[in-house]
Amino acid sequence: MSEKFQAVVIGGGPGGYVCAIRLAQLGFKTACVESRGTLGGTCLNVGCIPSKSLLNLSENFHKAKSFDQLGIEVGQIKLNLEKMMKNKDKAVDVLTKGVEFLFKKNKVSYFKGTGSLTKNNQVKIIDLNNKEILLDTDKIIISTGSEASELPGAKFDEKIIVSSTGALSLKSVPKKMLIVGGGYIGLEMGSVWSRLGSEVHVVEFLDHITPGMDKEISKEFMKILKKQGINFHMETKVENIKKNSDSATVTIQGKDGKKTQMETDVVLVSVGRKPNTKNLNLDNVGVKLDSKMRVQVNKNFETSIKNIYAIGDVIDGPMLAHKAEEEGIAVAELIAGQAGHVNYDVIPGVIYTTPEVATVGETEEKLNEKKIKYKVGKFSFMANSRAKAINEAEGFVKILADEKTDKVLGVHLIGPHAGELIAEMAVAMEFGASSEDIARTCHAHPTFSEAVKEAALSVDKRAIHS
């Protein structure tokens, strides 16, 4: 016997659970299938949320060690890693239960198990007790996310050779940690363990970190991280990782061809992620994949089979939780005959180190590539009164505007609360704002956001405080 639904979402991550809730709100009898046993996907369980918890806690630990310089005298500061990890796990537990509550509130049927397609209108679930359940449905939405990519010959054991998942649950602070890849995830996790006492080394194949980010921001970011004690090996590739009983030997090769062996307690492999499209039985149903094993979709998120859709990390585009959420809502509204839409030109990206890095829209490199003429406005947090008052004055705001129309094309920040400040600019860009619009908007004083206003003024070379 099978149950009948109007829509079944496979995958309960940020894209999937948001999609299921929106479908239910729009009146569809909806089910969501999730293999993990808890909702929220990689982001909530072993990604964005636990990492932000550890980033915050490790930053507090780091700050507490210099309290006496600020006139706050306390006793000896000690790290209790077990307690810190419990605090992180508690945050995850509360939030995953919160998503389950939202399912109940919106009458979404939740199935714990692994889903696959038997035909274009049926989903087979093998539940946590190995029992088979069949769901008949009019629409299927694939939202199975992604997993960390391994390096050849270096399988994750999540103890010595770890992905971000293992890096979030280490039992002790490693004396030395080597990170393969200078992207968002590696640098966030490197920041955590560096603050807690690890000697951190980052090996990056390119000549700059955070590939795809504005180069000027990337350069400043690396300068700040070096000052914080993180070591960088640029234009260097990992030749081999040999796992020992309680450590690893990593052979790296620089651009000069010279090979070096490095002994390390933990290797964090952070070289990207790959879509979870295996074991869904997509071939037999006729759903087409591209060369990177991503599901091919049209502008309405439809796959090669008309009633099957895909969103999030399994399709092209940045592998970001908020991008998946936007697609989840858009596809639900399109299924309901509404005008669901995602503006891919205004998807913010944030790195939650200290200081934070945030970006939205075009970089200078992309604008030059597209031969678009632009103006630049910059303002340093060194001249921002709020940042100076709390000793967080590193970094700057950079606004790129069209030379003729003054329309904001891209914004890049490195500095305090950059992840929150970028939201103002994402809204502005969504409404097609000019830098003049931002410059003419009153910003409260003293706030970090005044740096955004000043950068907008600077586009027209009329910043007041620099």
N, C-alpha and C positions, 0 to 999 in steps of 0.2 A: 504493500500500500504506500502511496506517496501523498504528501501534502501539497496543496495548490496555493501558489502565491502569484501576485501580479509582477513582483520584482524581487530578485535575489541578488544580494551583493556578496561577492566572494572576497573576503579580507576586511578586517575590522580596524584598520589603521586610520589615520587622520582623514584620508580621502574616503575610505569605505564607510566608516561609522557616520560621518557627516552626510554622506550621500544617502545612507539608509534612513537617517532621521528626516532629511528633507523630503525624501520620497513619501515617508509616512505622513508628514505634515501636508503633503499635496494629495493625500487620500488613497495612496496605493497600499495594498496589503503587502508588507515588506518583510523579508528575512535577511539576516546577515550571518555569514559563516566565518568563523575565525579559528585557526588551528592552534594558536598560542595558549588558549585557556583563559586569557585575559584580553580585554579590548584595548585599543590605543596604538597597536602596531609597534614597530621598532621605535618610533619617536617617543611614545609615552613609556614603554617598558624598558628599553635598553638604548635609548638615543637622546633626543633633545632634552627631555625632562630630567632624567637622572644626571645627565652631564651638567645641566644648569645648576642643579642642586650642589654638585661637587665643586663647580666653578665658584659659586657663591661662598660655600663653606671654606674652601681652601683660601679664597681671597680674604675672608674674615680672619682666618688663622694668620695669614701673612701680615695683615694690617695690625693685628693685635700685638705682634712682636715689636712694633715701633710706636706703640701707644705712649710710652714714657716721653718720647720726643714731642708729643702733642699736649703734654700736661696731664695725661691720664696714667696714674701709677697703679699697676696691678702686680700680682705675684708672678711666679714663673709660668710661662705659657707652655703647655704640653699638648701634644697631639694624641687623641684617642681615636684611631682610625676606625675601629669597630663601631663606636658610637656614631661617628660621622656617616658610615655606610648605612647604619640603621635609620638615621635621619633621612638619607636619600631614599631608602626603600619605603619608608613611611609615606613620603610625598607621592611616589609612584602608586602605592597601594590605594591611597585616598582618591587619586585621580582616575585610576582604572575603574574603581567602584562607582565613581561619579558618572562615567560613561555608561555603565550598566544601568544605573538609575535613569539616565536619559532615554535609554532604549525602552525601559518599562513605561516611562512617562509618555513616550510617543507611540507605544504599542508596536515596537519592532520586535519580531521573533528572533531570538539569538540562539544560534546553534554552535556549540563548541566541537570543532572537528575539522578535518581536512576536506576541502571541497574540490571537486573536479567536474568536468562536463561530460555527460554521457551522450547527449545530443544537444541541439541548439536551444531546446526549451526544457532541459532537465539538468539538475545538479545533484551529484551523488556525494554524500557526506560519509566519511568514516569517522565516527565520533571518538571521544577519548576512551571509551570502553570497547573500541574496535567493532562497534555495531554499525551496520549500514542504514542510512536514511536517504530517501529520495525526495527531492522537491521539484515539482512541476512548476514552471513559471513562464510568464509572457516575455519578461525582460531579464537579462543577466548583465551584471556590471562586474568586470574584473578589476580588483583593486588589491592585488596581492603584494605590492611593495617591492622591496629590493633587499639584497644581502651584501655583506662586505666581500670584496674580491680578494682572493688569496694569491700569493705569489707562487710560481711553480716550485715544487719541492719544499714548500714551507707551509704545511697544513696548520690551521689554528688548533691549538690545544687549550687556548684561553687561560693559560698559566704563564708560559714562557713566550710563545708566539701567539700574540693576542690580536683580536679585532677590537673595535671600539667597545663591544660587549664585554670582553674580558678586562679591558682597561678600566671599566667602571666598577669592577668588583675585585680588584687585587686585595689579597689578604694582608699585605704589608707594603711599606713604601720601598720600591726598588732602589738600590744604591745608584744604579745606572739604567737609563731607559733609552733605547734607540727607536726613533720613529721613521718609518719609511713613507715619505710623502709629506709635502708642505702645504696641504689643503686645510680647509676649515676644521675638520674633525681632529686631525693629528695635532694641530696647533692648540686647539681647546684642551685636549687631553694632556698634551705636553705642559701647558700652563698649570693645570691641576697638580700634576706630580712634581713639577719643578718647585712650586710653592710649598709642597709638603716635604721637600728635601731631596728629591732625585736629581741626579746629574743627567740632563736631557740633551740628546743629540738628534737633530733632524737631518735626514738625508733626502735631498730633492734633485731630481734629474734636470730640471730647468734652471735658468739663472736667476729666477725670482720665485717667491712663495705665492700662495693663493692665486693659482692660474686663472685667468679670465677677469681678474679684478683690475681696476685702474692701477697702472704701474706706479704712479707717484704715491698712492696710498700704500701699495704693497711694499715699496721701498722703505717708507716711514715706519710701517708696521714691523718689518724685520729689524730695523734699527732699535725700536723700542723693546722687542722681545730679546734681542741680544743683550741689551742693557739689563734686562731682568735675569740674565744668566743662561738663556737657552743657546745651545751651540748649533751652528748651521754648517752643513757640508753641501754646497751648491754645485750644480752641474756634475753631479756624482750619481752613479747608479749602483744598486745592490747586485752583486754578482752571485752571492750564495749566502744562505742562512743555515748554519749547522746547529741543531739543537743538542745541548749537553744535558746532563742529569738535572742541574738546577740553574742553567744559564744558556746563553747562545753565543756562537762565534759568527760574526757577520763580516763577510768580505765585501768591501766597497771599492769602486774604481772611479777616480777623478777624471776630468777631461784631458789631463796630460797622460792618461793611460796607466798611471801608477796605482797599484792595488794596495790596500791596507786592511788588516784584520782588526776588528773591534770586538772586545769581550763585553757582553752586556747581560744584565739580569732579565730584562724583558724587552722583546721586540714588538712594537705596535705597528702592524701593517695597515696603512691608511692610504691606499692607492685607488680609491673609488669604490663604487657599488655596482652590482649587476641585477637586472630585473628578475623577480621570482616568477618565471613563466613555465618552469618545468613542472611536470606531474599534474598539469591542469587538463591534459588530454586535448589541447587546442588543435593539434594536427588533424585528429580524427574528425573533429567537428568542422574544420576548414577555416579556422581563424589564422590569418597570415601574420608572420613575424618578420621583422627586418633582420639585417646581418648582425645586429647587436642583441638579438633575442628579445627585442621590445615588440609589443603588440602594435600593429599598424592601424591607425584610426584616421577618420576624416575630421573636418572641423567641428562636427557634432559628436565626436568621440565614438562614432560607430565603427566597429571592426568590419572585416570583409563579410561577416554574417550580420544581417540587418538588425536583428533584435539583441545582439550581444555588443556591449560597450566596454571600454577600458579607460582607466584614469590613473593619475599618480605616477609612481616610479616605474610602472610597467610600460609607459609610453614615453615618447620623446619629450625633452625639456628638463629643466633643473629638478634634481631630486630633493625637493623641499616639501616639508609637511604642509605649509600654507598654500603652495601651488596645488597640491593634491586636494586640499579642502575646497579651494575655489572650483576645481574641476568637478568635485563631488556634487557641489550645489548646482553648477551649470548643467551637468548631465541629467540630474533629477528634474530640473526645470524644463530642459529640452524634451525629455520623455513625456512630461506633462503638457507639452505643446506651448510652453512659454519660451521667452527669448534668453535662455541661459548663455552666458558669455564670460570669457576670461581674457583680460588684457595682458598678454605676455610681455609687453614693453614696460609694465609697471609691477614687477614681482621683486620685492625687496629681498636682499640677502644680508644676514647678520652673523658676525663671529663674536662669540660671547667671552672673549678674553678681557683683560684689563690693560689698557683701555679697550672698549668695544670697537668693532669695525662694522660699518653698514654701508650698503650700496643699493641704488635703484636706477634703472635706465642705462643709458649708453656710457661707455668709458671714452676717454680721449682717443685711445687706440682704435676703437670701433668707428668713431666719427671720422677719423682720418682715413680709415679703410674705405668708408662709404663716401669719402670726399664731401662731407657736410661741413660747412664753415660754422665755427662756434666761437663764443666768448667764454672766458673763465672768470669766476669770482671765488676768492679764497679768503678764509678768515681763521686765524689761529686761536685755539683755546687759551693760549698764553695771555691774550688780551680780553678774555671773558671773565668778568668779575666773579661770577659764581664758581667757575672752575678754579680760579686762583684762590678764592676764599677757603676751598676745601682740599687744596693741594692735589688737584686732578687736572692739571693744565696741559697735559701732553696732547698732541694731535691738532687737527684742523678740519674745517668744512670746505668742501669744494663743489661749486655749482657750475654746470655746463649748460649754456643757453644758446639757442640758434642766433647766429650773427644778425640775420635780417629781422626775424619775427620776435626775438627775445623769449620764445617758448622754452621752458625748462626741458632739457633732453636727458640729463643725468645728474645724479647727486651722489657724492662720495664723502663719507665721514670717518674719521678715526678720532675717538675721544670719549669722554664720560657720557654714558647713557645714549650712545649713538643708535642703538637698536630701537629706542623709543623716539628719538629725534627724526629718524628716517620716515616715520609714519606721516608726519606733516607734509613732507615732500612727495610721498606716494599719493596722498590725497590731492595735493596741488597738481601733480602731473596727470592724475586721472581726469581732472577738470580742465586740462590744457593750460595751466597757469604760466604766466611769464615770470621772469625773475623780478620784474617791476611789481607784480602782484604781491610777491613775498616781501619785498622791500617796503611796500606801503602798508603792510599789515602790522598792527601794534603787537609787540611781544612783551610779556611781563618782564620786569626787572627786579631782582637779578635772577636770570635763568640761563641754563645752557642753551636754550632755544634762541637766545639773542645772537649766538654765533651764526645760526642759520640766516637770520635777518641781515646780519652784517656781510655775510658771504654773498647774499643776493644784492646788497648795495654795491659790493665790490665788483660785480659783473659790469656795472656802469662806472667803475672807478670812483665811487663816492662813499666808501666805508667811512664811518665816523671815528671808530676807535682803533684804527691802524693806519 
